[in-house]
Amino acid sequence: MNENRQIPPALEKFFWDADFVQLKFPDHENYVLGKLMLYGDIASVNWILRTFDHGTVSRYLETKGKYALDRKSYLFWEKVLRMGDLWR
């Protein structure tokens, strides 16, 4: 992942409980992933695929996903991780 990457302003609506300007990488990586994987829309999915590598998302899902995501979101991201051609 590119640590200088900024979260697009269009995704700010998913961070209603945080100071959006203060979200920085890599410090808030898990928080950002969790919010977008749980509440995000198709633009969020596309941004995650472009911004994070497969391993980062996979590690998040394995370590925090079962507790942080609802069942529907967890199963969705489990399937996305199996689609290797999305990560190129």
C-alpha positions in Angstrom: 0.0 0.0 0.0 1.1 3.5 -0.7 1.5 5.2 2.7 1.1 8.7 1.2 -2.3 7.8 -0.2 -5.2 10.0 0.9 -8.8 8.8 1.4 -10.9 10.4 -1.4 -13.2 13.1 -0.2 -16.2 11.2 -1.6 -15.6 8.5 1.0 -15.7 10.9 3.9 -19.3 10.1 4.6 -18.3 6.7 6.0 -16.2 8.3 8.7 -18.9 10.2 10.6 -17.4 9.3 14.0 -13.8 10.5 13.2 -12.0 13.7 12.2 -11.6 12.8 8.5 -8.6 15.2 8.1 -6.6 13.4 10.8 -6.9 9.9 9.2 -3.4 8.9 8.1 -1.7 5.8 6.9 -0.4 3.5 8.2 -1.6 4.6 11.6 -5.3 4.3 10.8 -5.2 1.5 8.2 -7.3 -1.0 10.2 -9.9 1.6 11.1 -10.2 2.8 7.5 -10.4 -0.8 6.2 -13.0 -1.8 8.8 -15.3 1.2 8.1 -15.1 0.8 4.3 -15.5 -3.0 4.4 -18.5 -2.7 6.6 -20.3 0.4 5.4 -18.7 1.2 2.0 -20.3 1.3 -1.4 -18.9 0.2 -4.8 -16.6 3.3 -4.9 -15.2 2.1 -1.6 -14.6 -1.4 -2.9 -12.8 0.0 -6.0 -10.6 2.2 -3.8 -9.7 -0.6 -1.5 -8.7 -2.8 -4.5 -6.5 0.0 -5.9 -5.0 1.1 -2.6 -4.4 -2.0 -0.5 -2.7 -5.2 -1.6 -4.3 -8.6 -1.3 -2.2 -9.5 1.8 -3.2 -6.5 3.8 -7.0 -7.0 3.2 -6.6 -10.8 3.8 -4.8 -10.2 7.2 -7.4 -7.7 8.2 -10.2 -10.2 7.4 -8.4 -13.0 9.3 -7.5 -11.0 12.4 -10.3 -8.6 12.8 -13.0 -9.3 10.2 -15.0 -11.9 12.1 -15.4 -9.5 15.0 -15.6 -6.1 13.2 -17.7 -7.0 10.2 -21.3 -8.3 10.0 -21.8 -11.7 8.4 -22.8 -10.4 5.0 -19.8 -8.1 4.8 -17.4 -10.8 6.0 -18.7 -13.3 3.4 -18.6 -10.6 0.6 -14.9 -9.8 1.3 -14.0 -13.5 1.7 -15.3 -13.9 -1.9 -13.5 -10.8 -3.2 -10.2 -12.1 -1.8 -10.7 -15.3 -3.8 -11.1 -13.3 -7.1 -7.4 -13.0 -7.9 -7.9 -11.0 -11.1 -9.4 -8.1 -9.1 -6.1 -7.5 -7.4 -4.0 -6.8 -10.4 
